[in-house]
Amino acid sequence: MSNTAIELKNLNKWFDDFHALKNINLTVNKGEKVVICGPSGSGKSTVVRCINKLEKHQSGTILLDGKKLTNNPKSVTSVQGDIGMVFQQFNLFPHLTVMENLILGPMKTQRQSRQKAVEIALHYLERVRITDQAQKMPSQLSGGQQQRVAIARSLCMEPKVMLFDEPTSALDPEMISEVLDVMVELANDGMTMIVVTHEMGFARKVADKVLFMDQGQIVEQALTEDFFNSPKTQRCQTFLNQILKH
């Protein structure tokens, strides 16, 4: 039985003439926490969007649990329950309550009974510490609470891997820590995670390894301690110096 959760081999992605991802190679083991950082436009979000098939890749291979993911609609459907995704924006349905947002996916795609879906939803709302908000509408919640609902919604599908695309970038500073605290707990519970973020304190605390991307390439990839203490490339050193000043 392989220990590999996700593997990318020579992944390439173009947007028309723009070569957005250039020969990306990455292995993420089960239970591993990987942080991807880098300047805006470096391809970080495109990597995670290709993994969960929100974007089509043009060449290379994506493997989930050893199973090849293609751009075929059946392949796309097959990963929807296995890969959870949390975006910058919360993407909650504004006309549904928190509870209805959480049970919709499991009932529709996994054919769960309403009773079971509600049971699982309450479990994950408790895990992200907002059980008391279950019957509220998203507009009644703070940004931090909405993002925690978005995390709980992904967890309700009981995915094998969680992807986070800059989950705190749309939040006010005082709300960032409440979302990061939930993510730290998930990491401590052994969830396989790929996180695109500029939160270097979180990366230091949680990540097993850190990737630095620039211009569509992985410029540096190292164990977390090595990444922060002895970056190998000048480009990575400059980025860390700039971001750690703030």
N, C-alpha and C positions, 0 to 999 in steps of 0.2 A: 504493500500500500504506500503510494507516494505521499511525502510530506508537503508537496508543493500545492499551494492554493491557486496562485495565478502565475502564468509565465508569458512574457512578451518576447517574441523573437523577431528581430529586424523589422520592427513595426514602422511603416511609413504612411503618412497622411498628407494629402494635398487639399488645399482650398483653391480650386482653379489652378493658377500658375504658382501659388504660394506653397512652398514645401514646409508644412507646419510641424511635422514630426519626421526626424531623420534617423532611421535604423535604431529604434529604441529597443534595448534589451533589458529585461527586468525579471527577476524571480522573487516572488513573495511566498514564504512558507506559511503553513497553517499556524495561526496564533501570532504571526509576526505583525509588528506595527512599523509602517514605512511612511516617512514624511517626504513630500516633494516640495522644494522651494525654488525660488528663482525670480528674476524680474518679470514684470508684466509682459505678456506676449511671448513668453519663452516656450509655451506648449504644455504647461502643467495641467491645465484644465482639459485640454484636448486628449491627453493620455487617459484620464479617468473616464472621459466621455466615450472614448473608443472601447474601453474595457466593458462598460455596461451598454454598449451598442447604441448610444444616443448619436454617435458619429460613426460613419463607415470608414474603415481603413482601406487603403488601396493595395498595400502589399505587406507581407509579413504574417506572423501567426500570433493569435491570442488563445491561450489555453486556460480553462477554468477546471480545476480538479482533473487535469489531464484530457479534458474534452475540448476539442477545437471549436471556437466560436467563429462563425462566418457572418457575412452580411445578409444571409438568407433569413426571411421573416420568421421561419420556424426556430432558427437558432437564436434570434433576438428574443422571441417569446420564452424560450427555455431558460434564459438567464435572469428573467425579471424577478423571480422569487429568490434566486440564489445570490444576487448582488443588490445590496441596499445602497441607496444614493441620497446624500444630503447636500443640498445646493446652497449657494450664497443667499438667494432669495428663498423664502420658506415654502412657496408653491403649495400652500394649503388651499383647499376649496373654500372660498369665503362664505358660501351659502350653506355649508354644513357645519355642525358642531364639531368640537374636538373629537368626541367619541366616533361620530359618523365618518370623519376623515380617517380615523384609525382602522375601522372595521371594513371599509369599502373594498380595499385591495384583497384581503384574505377571503372575503365572501365572494368576490367576483372571480378572482383568478385561481384561488385554491379551494373554492366551493365549500368553505367552512360554514357551519351553521351560525346564525346570529349569536346564539348563546356562547359558543366556543370563541367566536371572534371578540365578543365583549370581554370575556374572561381573560383572553390573552392581552387585549388592549389595556385593561385595568392593571395587569401585571407590569406592562412596560411604562404606563403612565406613572406608576409608583416608582419604577426604576429611575425615571427622569424627574421625579419629585414634583409632579403636578396633577396628582389624582383629583384634587379639588376643582380642577378647571375642566373636567370632562364634558360638562353640558354647556360650556360657553362657546361663543362664536370666535373664530380667530381674531376678528377686529377688536375683541374685548381684552386681548392678551398683549403683553409687552413683546418686543422683538425677541428677547431672550427666551420667553415662554413659548413663542411660536416656533423658534428653532428647536427647542426641546420636544415640542409636539412632532415636528418633522422627523427628528431622530427616532422617537417612539413609533411613528408610523412606519418607518423603514424596518425597525426591529420586529414589528408585528408580522412581517413576512418571514421572519426567522431565517435571515440570509446567512450564507456561509462567509461572505465578505462584506464589509462596509466601506464605501467610498465617501469621502468628504471633500467637497470642492469649496475651499475658502469659507467654511461654515460660520466664521465670526466677522467677516469683512463688512457685512451690512448692519452690524450691531453697534449701539452706543457703547463706549468703553466700559461703563459699569455693568453691562450685561454680558460682556465677553466671558468673564470668569465662570458664570453659572453654566454656560454651554460647555466650556472647556472642562469643568469639573465632571460633568456627565461623561464626556469623552474619555477622560482619564479613568473613570470607573469602568467603562466598557473595555478599555485597554487592559486594565488589571484583571478583568474577568476572562481574558484570553481571546477576545474577538480579533479576527484578522482585519486589519485596517490599512487603508491607503489614504493619507490626509494631505491635501494641498493646502498649505497655510504659510503665513508670515509670522506666526506666533512661535518664536524661537524658544521661549521658555517651555512651552508645551512640547516642542520637538525634543528638547533636552531631557525632559522628564519622562516621556512616554516612548519615543521612537527607538526601535532596535537599529534601524539604519536610516540615513538621510541621503536623498538625491538632490543634486543641484542641477537645474536645467537652464540653458541659455540658447536662444536661436534654434529651438526645435531639437536640441540634442541633450543627452545626459552628459554633462561636463565632468561631474564628480559624483561618486557613489561610495559611501563609507559607513562603517559603524559609527553610531552617534558621537561617541567620545572622540574618535579620531577626526570626524568631520569638523567638530567645533574647535578642537585643540590643535590640530595640525592639518589644515586644508592644503591640498597638494597644488592646486592651480591658483594663479594670480587672480583670475576672474572670480573665483569663489571667495578668496580672501577679501577682495574689495567689497563684494556683496555682503559678507558677514560683518565687515567693519562698519558699513553703512547702516545695516539693519539693527545691529546690536547697540548702536549709539542711541537709538530712539527708546 
